[in-house]
Amino acid sequence: MPMTMKVHKVGSDGTRRVLREKAEVAPQDTVETTSCYPVCRCPLCLVEVAT
């Protein structure tokens, strides 16, 4: 099922500007692991993982 996407840029004063008009995009069947956030390595998260 195709999806539509429209890209906006919101300024610090709240103004919105369209960067790209609506376009049809096809969803991916699988998500690449490189598109995910890396595992958090802050001290608090490392302690929670260890316990």
C-alpha positions in Angstrom: 0.0 0.0 0.0 1.6 3.3 -1.0 1.9 6.1 1.5 2.1 9.8 0.9 4.8 12.1 2.5 5.1 15.9 2.6 8.2 17.5 4.1 7.9 20.6 6.2 10.5 22.8 8.0 9.3 24.5 11.2 11.2 27.6 12.2 12.1 28.6 15.8 9.3 31.1 15.6 6.7 28.5 14.7 6.5 29.3 11.0 6.1 26.4 8.7 7.6 26.1 5.2 7.0 23.2 2.7 10.3 21.8 1.5 8.7 19.0 -0.7 5.2 18.7 -1.8 3.2 15.5 -1.3 4.8 12.5 -3.0 3.9 8.8 -3.0 6.5 6.6 -1.3 6.6 2.8 -1.0 7.1 1.4 2.5 10.1 -0.9 3.0 9.5 -4.5 3.6 12.3 -4.6 6.2 14.0 -1.9 8.2 17.7 -1.7 8.0 19.5 -1.8 11.4 21.5 1.3 10.4 18.3 3.3 10.4 17.7 2.6 14.1 19.1 4.6 17.0 22.2 3.1 18.5 22.0 1.5 22.0 22.4 4.2 24.7 25.7 4.0 26.5 25.1 6.7 29.1 26.1 5.7 32.7 22.4 5.4 33.8 21.4 3.1 31.0 24.6 0.9 31.4 23.7 0.4 35.1 20.1 -0.6 34.2 21.3 -3.1 31.7 23.8 -4.6 34.1 21.2 -5.2 36.8 
